[in-house]
Amino acid sequence: MEWQAWQTLANDEIHWQNTSERGLLKAEWLGDYCLRLWFEAVLDVEIYELDFFALLIEEDPGPALLPLRDRERFQFVKGDYALIWPNPDNGAYDGAAIDLAPECVRFFCERYGKLVKPARSIAVA
């Protein structure tokens, strides 16, 4: 159900007009399928914790994400604009790496994650 909700939003062209994502700055593995995620905000960061168990184990995430059901693979993650699981053989961001767009990660964080640190509201002139 969660992946279907993302797919519906991802295909909504009107939603993405005049929308920009600053990106994911950092990802930290907390254990099991839980990550702490730092998103760039205007002059600040927003931090979430998200448990991917339902997304990867209880649902069918699709063939590209199936390797992440292996906890050993899942724990080697980084945030570098996108959420990236490098190639487990050489640590490279290549054809064997897995990534999720920051818009997708934020979608799941806002709906199913725990907001650990909200971004400060800053007036921008």
HULINLIN-V690276 format. One record per pair of residues at least 12 apart in sequence whose C-alpha atoms are under 10 Angstrom apart, sorted by the first residue. I is the first residue (numbers start at 0). J is the second residue. D is the distance in whole Angstrom. If there is no record, write none. Layout:
{{I;J;D} {I;J;D}}
//
This chain:
{{0;53;10} {0;54;9} {0;57;10} {0;58;8} {0;59;9} {1;53;9} {1;54;7} {1;58;8} {1;59;10} {1;60;9} {1;106;10} {1;107;8} {1;110;9} {1;111;9} {2;54;7} {2;55;10} {2;58;8} {2;59;8} {2;60;7} {2;61;9} {2;103;10} {2;107;9} {3;60;10} {4;106;9} {4;107;10} {5;102;10} {5;103;7} {5;104;10} {5;106;7} {5;107;8} {6;103;9} {8;103;9} {8;106;9} {9;102;9} {9;103;8} {9;106;10} {15;102;10} {18;102;10} {19;102;9} {20;38;9} {20;39;8} {20;40;9} {20;80;9} {20;100;10} {20;101;7} {20;102;6} {20;105;9} {21;38;7} {21;39;6} {21;40;7} {21;41;9} {21;80;8} {21;101;8} {21;102;9} {22;37;9} {22;38;6} {22;39;6} {22;40;9} {22;78;9} {22;79;8} {22;80;4} {22;81;7} {22;82;9} {22;100;8} {22;101;5} {22;102;8} {22;104;10} {22;105;9} {23;36;7} {23;37;6} {23;38;4} {23;39;6} {23;40;10} {23;44;9} {23;45;10} {23;46;10} {23;77;9} {23;78;5} {23;79;6} {23;80;4} {23;81;6} {23;82;7} {23;83;10} {23;100;9} {23;101;6} {23;102;9} {23;104;9} {23;105;9} {24;36;8} {24;37;5} {24;38;6} {24;39;6} {24;40;10} {24;44;9} {24;45;10} {24;46;10} {24;77;9} {24;78;5} {24;79;6} {24;80;6} {24;81;8} {24;82;9} {24;101;10} {25;37;5} {25;38;7} {25;39;9} {25;46;9} {25;76;9} {25;77;6} {25;78;4} {25;79;7} {25;80;8} {25;81;9} {25;82;8} {25;83;10} {26;38;9} {26;46;10} {26;47;10} {26;48;10} {26;75;10} {26;76;7} {26;77;5} {26;78;5} {26;79;8} {26;81;10} {26;82;7} {26;83;9} {27;48;9} {27;74;8} {27;75;9} {27;76;7} {27;77;7} {27;78;8} {28;48;10} {28;49;10} {28;73;8} {28;74;6} {28;75;8} {28;76;7} {28;77;9} {29;48;9} {29;49;10} {29;50;9} {29;74;8} {30;50;9} {30;70;9} {30;73;10} {30;74;7} {31;50;8} {31;51;9} {31;52;8} {31;69;10} {31;70;7} {31;71;9} {31;73;8} {31;74;8} {32;49;8} {32;50;6} {32;51;5} {32;52;5} {32;53;9} {32;54;10} {32;55;9} {32;56;9} {32;67;9} {32;68;9} {32;69;10} {32;70;7} {32;73;7} {32;74;8} {33;48;7} {33;49;6} {33;50;4} {33;51;6} {33;52;8} {33;73;9} {33;74;9} {33;112;10} {34;47;8} {34;48;6} {34;49;5} {34;50;6} {34;51;8} {34;73;10} {34;74;9} {34;76;9} {34;77;10} {34;112;10} {35;47;6} {35;48;4} {35;49;7} {35;50;9} {35;108;10} {35;112;10} {35;113;9} {35;114;10} {35;115;9} {36;48;6} {36;49;8} {36;77;9} {36;78;8} {36;82;9} {36;104;9} {36;105;9} {36;108;9} {36;112;10} {36;114;10} {36;115;9} {37;78;8} {37;105;10} {37;115;10} {37;116;9} {38;78;9} {38;80;9} {38;81;10} {38;101;8} {38;104;10} {38;105;8} {38;117;10} {38;118;9} {39;80;9} {39;118;9} {40;117;9} {40;118;6} {40;119;9} {40;120;10} {40;121;10} {41;118;8} {41;119;8} {41;120;8} {41;121;7} {41;122;9} {41;123;9} {42;118;9} {42;119;8} {42;120;9} {42;121;8} {42;123;10} {43;117;9} {43;118;6} {43;119;7} {43;120;9} {43;121;9} {44;116;8} {44;117;7} {44;118;5} {44;119;8} {45;114;8} {45;115;8} {45;116;6} {45;117;5} {45;118;5} {45;119;8} {46;108;9} {46;112;10} {46;113;9} {46;114;6} {46;115;5} {46;116;5} {46;117;7} {46;118;8} {47;105;9} {47;108;6} {47;109;8} {47;111;10} {47;112;6} {47;113;5} {47;114;4} {47;115;5} {47;116;7} {47;117;8} {48;108;7} {48;111;9} {48;112;6} {48;113;5} {48;114;7} {48;115;7} {48;116;10} {49;104;9} {49;105;10} {49;107;8} {49;108;6} {49;109;9} {49;110;10} {49;111;7} {49;112;4} {49;113;6} {49;114;9} {50;107;10} {50;108;9} {50;111;8} {50;112;7} {50;113;9} {51;67;10} {51;68;10} {51;73;10} {51;107;9} {51;108;10} {51;111;9} {51;112;9} {52;68;9} {53;111;10} {54;68;10} {54;107;9} {55;67;7} {55;68;6} {55;69;10} {56;68;6} {56;69;10} {63;95;10} {63;96;10} {63;97;7} {63;98;9} {64;97;7} {64;98;9} {64;99;9} {65;97;10} {66;97;9} {67;84;8} {67;97;9} {71;87;9} {72;84;8} {72;85;9} {72;86;9} {72;87;7} {73;85;10} {73;87;10} {73;97;10} {75;87;8} {75;90;9} {76;97;9} {76;98;9} {77;98;10} {78;98;9} {78;99;10} {78;101;9} {79;98;10} {79;101;9} {80;99;10} {80;100;8} {80;101;7} {80;102;10} {81;97;10} {81;98;6} {81;99;6} {81;100;5} {81;101;5} {81;102;9} {81;103;9} {81;104;8} {82;97;8} {82;98;5} {82;99;5} {82;100;7} {82;101;7} {82;103;9} {82;104;7} {83;96;7} {83;97;6} {83;98;4} {83;99;7} {83;100;9} {83;101;10} {84;96;6} {84;97;5} {84;98;6} {84;99;9} {85;97;6} {85;98;8}}
//
